[in-house]
Amino acid sequence: MDKRTLALFAAFGATSIYGLNHTIAKEVMPTYIQGFGFVQVRLLGAAALFWLVSLFIPKQKINRVDLPKMVLCAFLGMVVNMLCFFKGIELSTPINSAVLITVTPILVFVFSAILIREKLLLPRVVGVILGFLGALILIVFGNEIRQDAPNIPLGNALFIVNASSFGLYLVLVKSLSAKYATVHLLKWLFLFGFIMALPVTYGEFSEVSWASLPFEAIWRFGYVVVGTTFMTYLLNVYALKQLKASSVGVFTYLQPLIGIGYAIAVGADNLTSYKIGAGCVVLLGVYLVTKRYRVNV
């Protein structure tokens, strides 16, 4: 199997794990842990795993020139991204999360156009507008009353910030992923992320009754740390070594299919007309942005 095919499987695997995460993470919040506390669990667990694995592979020295960019990538991809996602999940619903995360490839295109001068074409501009229109529909009309979703509009807005920071992270980390081994790059990014997020996350982390956690909470914590954090970041960085950032980003639009299907199957959420309509608008926007067009030179 060639490297490109493996990279495609890696991107698909990461997306599948993320798709299930929308519901799995939601099911322990806020009963056992709040959003920011969950971020500390995730960052601490993933940092420990990456540093442990790094002991068994050849060492690699980090160039000091790259440290500022690493810190920025950690801030966007590990701090802002995770804080907004987990607080958003705590406040909103799994289906809203699964739909709104699909604006990521649109945002990757926008940031690529700004930072690396990717060519602007009219259909892609229309796609960007449609994607944000769909997201706006979910934010404005997301006023369901649910005990486990106390502030859906705010949660949905946080998902947009989450997608924005992750989209920018994918563009910026591309050059670092080509220069450094995946494990060594991520061990530093997660360490930096843990340190930067600690002032925000420690309060909710310290409130958790660790000794009395039931197994149903423990395995979900494990899924988020090992699956959604360790495996997905590993798979995404590996995919970025072989594929364009926009190509990796496009796999995100599979998340609604996986996330919505799982949420409905386990009874964690339900479909409504505005969710279906908003999802269709977002996916149409993603299609227009990620479709390949012939450019006349």
Secondary structure, DSSP 8 states (H G I E B T S, - for coil): --HHHHHHHHHHHHHHHHHHHHHHHHTTTTTT--HHHHHHHHHHHHHHHHHHHHTTS------GGGHHHHHHHHIIIIIIHHHHHHHHHHHS-HHHHHHHGGGHHHHHHHHHHHHS-----HHHHHHHHHHHHHHHHHHHH----BTTBTTHHHHHHHHHHHHHHHHHHHHHHHHHHHHS-HHHHHHHHHHHHHHHHHHHHHHHHHT--GGG--HHHHHHHHIIIIIIIIIHHHHHHHHHHHS-HHHHHHGGGGHHHHHHHHHHHTTS----HHHHHHHHHHHHHHHHHHS------
